[in-house]
């Protein structure tokens, strides 16, 4: 019996923020995978090792968590005012699909580094020493991200002393600006708040009715008060992820929230849209011990936030959800703002399972609609491995 040999594809395995994924240049992909479609999805699924009924992704590059089951495709931008086009694919662990519905804010921190090192950015825009300003077009959500990447002796500086809770080792700081982060198309035809309300009563049959802030900024997110769910906001992963009933409840809430936000038309569509929206619960500051053993004092943070991604409580915080948190915190009357004390603010520091994170955003009302020009946060990024990934030639 003849067997199809493996093929090899140039790739870089990178950490960005508290996530990691496999990065490709569009031109390096097999021709059939250079366009959207079944071939591209099948290739990326095989690279990551999905679908895996064992939930381990042993036969691929994935790490069996939402933070490590990720792929990125980059190309020199076709837009005159941008340097690189960035497409993100969230690969399902146990199901045969890739979710293209949103961005990964954490991996956004690695895009500038890849663009510079791979020759996707005009060399004239890269200083010999200093900071390269990389203009990124985020193709999933049609938004601009500005990455400030440190450069030393003409190369990307990856090492440094910037510490990021959720990442074990320090690295160089990369500042990200998420420009005009509110959604323009999905869920409300351009409104940051698709229902028109800062707080809604979200009815979830079989679960209950909850006060909720439904926002499209960074990534569509459903915010609920922790106490309304029976939580304190100090929970770590084990408290949620070891409880099947809790996970089922959150998925039901997510599906009904997606419907209310106009992201889906029927509840059963939520199963094919795992990446968005996110569900998060918020609480006022309290003392807790982070997953690393680090003590977080109530005075260290403005509020507590826990968020779920791909059906599980995230070990830290998704970058795009952090944008949603910062945006909602800046708008008086949202659940996030109220949990943070109900005062006007242009930045917020929140506690998550791995520690704390600060994100800045300034909101204003124009013609009765809330707008945010940009949200800012700092992350870090590092190349973990570079070379080729191999997949069976008949895998796509």
Buried (B, 14 or more C-beta within 10 A) or exposed (E): EEEEEEBEBBBBBBBBBBBBBBBBBBEBBBEEBBEEEEBBBBBBBBBBBBBBEEEEBEEBBBBBBBBBBBBBBBBBBEEEEBBBBBBBBBBBBBBEBBBBBBBBBBBBBBBBBBBBBBEBBEEEEBEEEEBBBBBBBBBBBEBBBBBBBBBBEEEBBBEBEBEBBBBEEEBBBBBBBBBBBBBBEBBBEEBBBBBEEBBBEBEBEEBEEBBBBBBBBBBBBBBBBBEBBEBBBBBBBEBBBEEEEBBEBBBBBBBBBBBBBBBBEEEEEBEEBBBBBBBBBBBBBBEBEBBEEEEBEEEEBBBBBBBBBBBBBBBBBBBBBBBBBBBBBBBEEBBBBBBBBEEEBEBBBBBBBBBBBBBBBBBEEEEEEBBBBBBBBBBBBBBEEBEEBBBEEEBB
